[in-house]
Amino acid sequence: MVFMIKEEYKYSAITQKIIGCAIKVHNTLGNGFQEVIYQRALAIEMTKQGLGFVREMEMPIFYEDEQIGSRRVDFFVEEKIMVELKALTMLEKVHLAQALNYLEAYKMEVGLLINFGGTKLEFKRLTLQKKLEQDV
């Protein structure tokens, strides 16, 4: 599947590759598995596509310059993009808010929220400005 790369979107070539990998995983496995199954399959597919990533990277969460906890991001791709996976029947606003909060807490510019739980793969491109873009 080919996506149109929009140059005004930062790292769009990388996000296109990640989404392509996710589509292949979803087309192969379908829906109905736990998130960890999709995470493992996506790691295999991203490796095949030559994407560098860290899986379940622990990142600190700060409040007013004090670390108050940590959160494991599902994937940290090419040292630029946070990828959060879900395996839900449908994404809700709370999942989008959670991913946006992680993006802001990690001080990352671009992220993807990918849901494998529906009959069709669902993804959202996120930016630090909390602006949602669905075209990649």
C-alpha positions as CSV (number, residue, x, y, z in Angstrom):
1,M,0.0,0.0,0.0
2,V,1.4,3.4,-1.0
3,F,0.8,6.6,1.1
4,M,1.2,10.1,-0.1
5,I,4.1,11.7,1.8
6,K,3.3,15.2,2.8
7,E,6.6,17.1,3.2
8,E,5.1,19.6,5.7
9,Y,4.7,16.7,8.2
10,K,7.9,16.1,10.1
11,Y,9.4,12.6,9.6
12,S,6.6,11.6,7.2
13,A,8.8,9.2,5.3
14,I,9.5,7.3,8.6
15,T,5.9,7.4,9.8
16,Q,4.8,6.1,6.3
17,K,7.1,3.1,6.8
18,I,5.8,2.4,10.3
19,I,2.2,2.5,9.2
20,G,3.0,0.3,6.2
21,C,4.5,-2.2,8.6
22,A,1.4,-2.0,10.9
23,I,-0.9,-2.5,7.9
24,K,1.0,-5.7,6.9
25,V,0.8,-7.0,10.4
26,H,-2.9,-6.3,10.6
27,N,-3.6,-7.8,7.2
28,T,-1.7,-10.9,8.3
29,L,-3.0,-11.4,11.8
30,G,-6.4,-9.6,11.7
31,N,-7.9,-8.4,14.9
32,G,-8.6,-10.1,18.2
33,F,-5.2,-10.7,19.6
34,Q,-3.7,-9.1,22.7
35,E,-1.5,-5.9,22.2
36,V,1.7,-7.8,23.0
37,I,1.2,-10.1,20.0
38,Y,0.9,-7.1,17.6
39,Q,3.9,-5.5,19.3
40,R,6.0,-8.6,18.6
41,A,4.8,-8.9,15.0
42,L,5.4,-5.1,14.4
43,A,9.0,-5.5,15.8
44,I,9.6,-8.2,13.2
45,E,8.2,-6.2,10.4
46,M,10.0,-3.0,11.2
47,T,13.3,-5.0,11.4
48,K,12.6,-6.4,7.9
49,Q,12.0,-2.8,6.7
50,G,15.3,-1.6,8.2
51,L,13.8,0.7,10.8
52,G,15.8,1.2,14.0
53,F,13.8,1.1,17.2
54,V,13.8,0.3,20.9
55,R,10.9,-1.7,22.2
56,E,9.3,-0.9,25.6
57,M,11.8,1.9,26.3
58,E,11.3,3.2,29.8
59,M,11.1,7.0,29.8
60,P,10.8,9.3,32.8
61,I,7.8,11.5,33.5
62,F,8.5,14.9,35.0
63,Y,6.4,17.4,36.8
64,E,8.0,20.8,37.2
65,D,11.5,19.4,36.6
66,E,11.0,16.6,39.2
67,Q,10.8,13.0,38.0
68,I,7.5,11.6,39.3
69,G,7.5,8.2,37.6
70,S,8.2,6.5,34.3
71,R,6.3,5.0,31.5
72,R,7.3,2.4,28.9
73,V,6.7,3.6,25.3
74,D,5.8,0.7,23.0
75,F,8.3,1.7,20.4
76,F,10.8,4.5,20.1
77,V,11.6,4.5,16.3
78,E,14.7,6.0,14.7
79,E,15.3,8.0,17.8
80,K,12.5,10.4,16.6
81,I,9.1,8.9,16.8
82,M,7.1,7.5,19.7
83,V,4.7,4.7,18.7
84,E,1.9,3.7,21.1
85,L,-0.1,0.5,20.3
86,K,-3.6,-0.5,21.3
87,A,-5.7,-3.6,20.6
88,L,-9.2,-2.2,21.3
89,T,-12.5,-2.5,19.4
90,M,-12.5,1.2,19.0
91,L,-10.2,4.1,20.1
92,E,-11.8,6.7,22.4
93,K,-10.8,10.2,23.2
94,V,-9.1,9.1,26.4
95,H,-6.6,7.0,24.4
96,L,-5.7,9.9,22.1
97,A,-5.3,12.2,25.2
98,Q,-3.0,9.6,26.8
99,A,-0.8,9.3,23.7
100,L,-0.6,13.1,23.4
101,N,0.3,13.4,27.1
102,Y,3.1,10.9,26.7
103,L,4.3,12.8,23.6
104,E,4.5,16.0,25.6
105,A,6.0,14.3,28.7
106,Y,8.7,12.8,26.6
107,K,9.3,16.1,24.8
108,M,9.0,14.3,21.4
109,E,7.8,16.1,18.3
110,V,6.0,13.2,16.5
111,G,4.1,10.1,17.5
112,L,1.8,7.5,16.2
113,L,-1.2,5.9,18.0
114,I,-2.0,2.6,16.2
115,N,-5.0,0.4,17.0
116,F,-5.0,-3.2,15.8
117,G,-8.3,-4.1,17.6
118,G,-10.8,-3.1,14.9
119,T,-11.6,-4.9,11.7
120,K,-9.6,-2.2,9.9
121,L,-6.3,-0.8,11.2
122,E,-6.7,2.6,12.8
123,F,-3.9,5.1,13.2
124,K,-3.4,8.7,14.3
125,R,-0.4,10.9,13.6
126,L,0.3,13.1,16.6
127,T,2.5,16.2,17.0
128,L,3.8,17.9,20.1
129,Q,1.5,20.9,19.3
130,K,-1.4,18.4,20.1
131,K,-2.5,18.8,16.5
132,L,-4.0,15.6,15.0
133,E,-3.1,14.8,11.4
134,Q,-4.5,11.6,9.8
135,D,-2.8,11.9,6.5
136,V,0.8,10.7,6.5
